[in-house]
């Protein structure tokens, strides 16, 4: 299926690029054409960040071309036209005659003019050798038009190649556009080992950017404390009311060692939940072991269901560190949730090797992947995704959350930011690099994701540049 992306500003055309024939999967074509419409339409100067709030984005997903045997077949509002004769060709999309109030004859004439031919109706009816082909909107078109999150992300924000084409300040402004257009956003962070803004520039940047983006809450994936470090993070939680009330930590081996006899002192780190008063929060149920909990976080018409599990690096015996009672608690909690389109379900565990979903039986894996939207792990200090076989393009998005201050594995220090779009039922998920002075996704090559709540997963990465058609 081919696609065109049209940008308008104050109702006037600001850029339009697309392909007459399909050359890539639809989502890649949309990303490619959106970039090109914003930056490479030779009829216009590149779109500037200052214009973005006034730009509307429209996607036309089109079926393959079909020859027209009789011009009476052409339906206004349903069909687009391509007319070609020799080296000349012209294209008008299905919505154009509707916008201009044309009838079939006028639609034909204007498409001929676009092709550089004589005025159309009479010439075509005289069989001058011009070929008329038509295309029509597929049912996907209405879905893609509503997909604001996908369009903004693919066209203007998360594609790393844009950082090389526009100044960093422009990319920064584009990221801020996500903040302003999403229904809400939240952050995910881990493995900072007690560091706080007072002793870590990476933590200071993250806290500042979370505040500026107006994230509603922060999910932790463990190792928020470290016995061998100063742990100013505890003082930060005690003095920063927003973080004290809106941070949802995971208890891992770092917390066990800090409060107990060692990393393998299973559950000892639960004292952090007491320090933060987690059990006193509305709609939070702490398990009887004191280190695991289920939180229902209301945000507008959405409810974020957060399940925090205890799976520390030690003991080495996985039947103890990630024991049967914890696994069954996860399944029981999931089965207690009646999920609808306004429910976002997130399951978290620190883990030993990075992706705890691998430790579950096939039956339990399926239940988790079918019910959850995000399955989060940590411990490796490296951001990445594990695509469970059979769930590469749908089900839960399984991510390792990286590390704010102590990154490994070639990734940069950072955190995950999630923007939620209620109108389309989608989440834009990206890793934010805190090792630079500006709020940017990355580093380049780091993949972002578009996650349909309760459904499909799309990778959002640089699309190849192709020679486009100008409508």
N, C-alpha and C positions, 0 to 999 in steps of 0.2 A: 504494500500500500504506500502511495506517495503522500507527501505532506507539504503544505505551505504554511508559513508563519507570517502574519500581518501585524504590524505595529501601527497604532494610531495615536495621535496626540490632539486633544481637543476636537476629535472627530475627523481630523485630516490625516491622510496617509503619511507615515513617518518611516516606513520601511516594509518591504515584503520580499521574501525569498522562498523558493521552494523547488521541487523537482517534478517534472512531468511524469517520469517513470520512477518506480521504487528502486532504491539502491541500497537500502539498509533497513533493519527492523524499525518499526514506526517510532519507538521512543528515541532511538538514535537519530532518526531523521528530524524529529522535532527539535532535539537539542542542537543539532548542527544548523538547522535553518533559523532557529531563534537567535543563535549567536550571529549568523550572517546578516539577518534582518536588522539587528541592532548595530552592527559594526561594519558591514561590508556592502551594503546596498549602494552602488555607485551613484545613485540619484540623490543621495542625502549624505550629510555629514554624520559621523558616528553619534549614536545616542550618548548623551552625557548623564552622569549620575543625578544632576540637578533636575533633569527632565523626567526621571523615572516615576515619581508619584503621579504624573499626568499621562503616562503611557498605558494604553490598553493593549492587551495581547490576544490575538485570535488565531486559532489553529484550524486549518482545513485538512482533514484526513480524507484522501480521495481514493476511489477504486481505480483499477486499471482502465486505460482508455478503450473505448468501444467505437467502431466505425458507425456513422449515421447513414442509414439507407434512405431515410425520409426525414426532412427537417421537421415534420409534424411530430416526430418522436421527442423533440426537445421540450423539456418541462422547466419552466421558469421556477427558480428556487430549489430545484433538485439537481439539475445538470450544470456542469461547467463545460466550456467549449475550448477545443484546440482546433484551429484552422491553419492548414499548411499548404503551400504551393511552391515547389522548387525550394529555394533557400529561405523563403519567408515562412514564418509561423507566428501565430498569436494565441495567447491564452487568456481567458477570463474565468475566474472562479465562480462557483454556483451562487454565491451571495451578491455578486456585483449587480446583476440586473434587478434584483430585489431592492438593493439600496438606491438605485437610480430610477426605479419605476419603469423599466423597459419592458416591452412586449417581446415576443420571439423574434420578430423581424429586426427590431432595434438591437437585440442581443447579437444576432448574426452580423449586422452591419458594423457594430463596434468591435467585435472580435476580428473582423476582416481589417478594419483600420489598424488594430493592434498589430496585425501581421504585415501591414504595409501594402495591403491589397486595395482594390477599388471598393467602393461601398458595397456591402455584402449581399443582401438578399437577392437582387436581380442577377448579379454575377454568378452566384452559387447555383441559382436555379437554371442558369443557362449552361451548366456543366462545363465550366472552364478548366476543369482539372484540379481544382482545389479539393483537398480532403478534409472532411469535417469529422472529428472524433469528439466524443463526449465522455465525461466522467461525472460521478455523483458522490455526494457525501455518504459515507458509511455510518452506521450507527455509532461507531467509535468517536465520530466527530463531536457529538454533543458532550461525551465524557471528556474528551481532550480539551474542549473549550473551557470546561469548568475546572480543569486541573491547574489551578493557579499556582499551587506549590511546585508542581513539575516545571511549569513554564518559567517561573522566576528562577528556580534553581538551575535549570539547564541553560537558560538564556543568559542569565546575568550574574550568577553568584558562584556556584560550586565548581564550575569547570576550571581546573587549574590553569589551562592555557590562557584564560582571560587575564590572569595576573601578569602575563608577559605582554599583553596587548594594551592594557590600560594601566595607568599609574596605580600604585598601591592604595592611594587615598580613594580612588574610584571603586576598587574592589571592596574596600571597607564600607563605603556608602551603600554598595549593593547588598552587603551582608546585613546592614542595618535595615534595609528594605524588608528583608525577611521578618525582622522583629516587628515591623509595623503592620505587616500584612497577615501574619499568623494569628490564629485565635489565642494561642498561648504557647509558651516554650518552657523547657526545663533542661537542666544540665545533669551530667553523669561524670563522676570523677573517682579516682582511686590511687592507692599506692603513693601517698605523699609523706608517709612516715613521720607524722607529727608536725610537719612544716606548716607555717602560717604566713600570711602577708608580711608579718614583721621580720621574717628571716629568709624569705624566698621570693625573688622577683617573679618567678613563674606563678606562685600562689597569688601574689598581689595582682598580677594581670588577670588571672582567672576570676578572682573575686570582683575586680572592677568591671570586667566585661559581663559577668553574670548580672551585676547590678544594672549596668547600662542597657542590657537587652531585656531587662525586666522578667527574667526567668521566674517561674512561680515556685519552684522548689529544686533541690539538688539531691540526687541519689548517690550514695557512696557505695563503693565495692570493696571496702576493707583496707587494712593496713593504714588506718588514719592515725595510728599511734605507733611509737617505737621506743622500747625501753632504753635504748642506748643513745637516744637523741634528747634534745631539750623539750620537745613537745609543746611549743607555744600554741599549737592548735587548740589545746584545752582552754587556754586563756582567751583565745579568739572566740570560741563558742560561748564562753561565760560573759563576754562583753558585747558581742554582736547579736542583738536580739533577733534579727531576721534569720541569721544562720542557726541560731539556737532553736528557732521554731520551725524552720523549713528544710533542715538538713536531715536526711534519712540514711544513717550510716549502716554499713554491713559490719558484722563482727567477724574478724579473721584472726590469723595467727599473731599479727602485731598487737592486737588488743589483748589476746590471751597472755602473751608474754609480759605486757605492760602491767596488767592487773593480777596475773597469776604467777605460777612457778616456771612457766616456759611456754613456747609456742604450742606445745602439745597438751597444755592444760585446757582441755576441751570445754568451751563455754565460759571460761573465767572472764573473758573480755566483755561479757554481757553487762558488766558494771557501767560501761560507757552509756548504755541505754538508760540506766538509772540516773547517771549524771545529767543527761539531756532531758529526762522526764518524758521519754518516748511513750510510756504506757498511759500518761495523762492526756495525750493528744486525742482529739476526737477521731473516732473510727479507726483506731489502732489497737490491734490485739496482739500482745506479746505472749508467746508460747510459754508454757510452764517451765521450760529450761532456762528462760531468761535471756536467751541470746538470739532468738529468731522471732520474727513478727510478720504480721499481715496488716498493711495499711491501705485504707481506701481514701484517696486524696481527691476531693471534689474540686473541679476547675470548670466553672460555668456549667454547661450541660454535660460535660464529660466527667467520668470517674476514672482515675488512674488506680489500678489495683497493683500494689507493690508487695511482692513476697520476698522477704529477705531470709536466706538460708545460711546456716553456719557450716562452712567447709574450709577449715584452715589447712595450711601446708602440712602440718603434723597433727596427730601421730601418723607415721608412715602407713599404718594399717588402714586402708581406705574404708574398711567396714566400721572403723571407729570415727575417722575424720569426716567421712560422708556416710553416716550410718543409715540403717534401714528406717529408723524412726523419722529422720529428716526427710528422706525420700518420700515416705508415705505422707508426711505432713504436707509436702508440696502437692502431691496428687489430690489429697483430701481438700486442700484449699482451692485448687483449681476446679474441682468438681462442685464446690459450693457456690461458684460464680456463674450466674446466668448472663452470658455475654451478649450485648447488643452493639450496634454501631457506635455508641458513645462510650464504650468501655475499652480502655487500653490496659492490657495485662502485661506486667513485667516481672520476671523471675530472676533473682540474683543470687550468686554464690561466688566467693573469692576463688576457690579451687586450688589444686596443686599444679596442674599442668596447663591451665588456661581455658579449657572448654569442658565444663562439667557435664554438659549434655551427653558427652560420650560415655560417661560412667553409668548412665541409666540403661535399663533393659529396653529392648525394642518397643515393647508395649508402652512403657512409661515415656520413652522418647516421643512416640507418636502423640500421646496425650498432651505433652508439653508443647510440641511444635504446632499442633492443631489449635491449641487454645491461647497460647501466648502471642504477643506481638513482638516483644523483645526478650531475649534470653542473654543475660549479661554475666561475664566472667572477668577475672583480673589475674593477678599474681605474676604474669610474664613481663609486665611493664611495656608491652608492645601492643599497639592498636591493630586490630585485624578482625576479619570475619571468618567463621567456620560455616561452610555451606554443607549441611547434612545431606548426604545422598538421598535424592528423591524430593528434597525441599529447597532446591537451588533457587527457585523463582517464586516460592510462596511459603506461607507458614511463618513461624517465628524467625526474626532476624537475630542471629547468634553472633554477638560481638565480644571481643576482649577490649576492655576499656582503656588500656594503656596506663600511663602514669603522668601525673602532673609535673613532678620534679626529678624523677629518676628513670627516665625512659631507657629502654633497651631495644635490641633487635632492629636498629636502623630507623625507628620512628622517632619523632620529636616529642618532647614533653607537651602534654595537652589534655584536653577533656572533650567529652562528647556533648554536643548541643542538639536538642530535638525541637523542631518547630511543628506544631500541630495545626492543621487546616480542617475545620469542621465541615465546610461546604463540600469538600471533596473527599473527606474521610481519609486523609493522608498525613503521614509524618515525614518530614525532611530530616535526615539524620546525618550529621557531619562531625568530623574530628577537628577541633580548633587548636591550632599551634600556639602555645604560650611562650615559645622561645624567641619570638619576634615582637617588636613593639607595637604592631598593629593587629587587629583582630581579623585573621585570615584562616580559611580552611587549609589543611595541608599537613605536611609539605606537599609540593607538586607530586602527583601520582597517587596520593592518598584518596581512596574511594569514599564517596558519600553514597547515600541510599535514599530512595523514595520508597516508603513502606505504606502500602494500603492497609489501614486498620482492619485486621481480620482477614487479610488477603495477600495480594501479590507483593513481590520485592523487585525493585529495579535498581541496577547499579547506575550511578550518576558519575560518569567519568568522561574525559575528553573525547569528543566525537571527531572522526576524521573530517578534513575539509575537502569538499567536493565542489565542482563547478556548478553553481546554481542557475536556475531559470528566473528571470524577472517577469512577474505577471503584468 
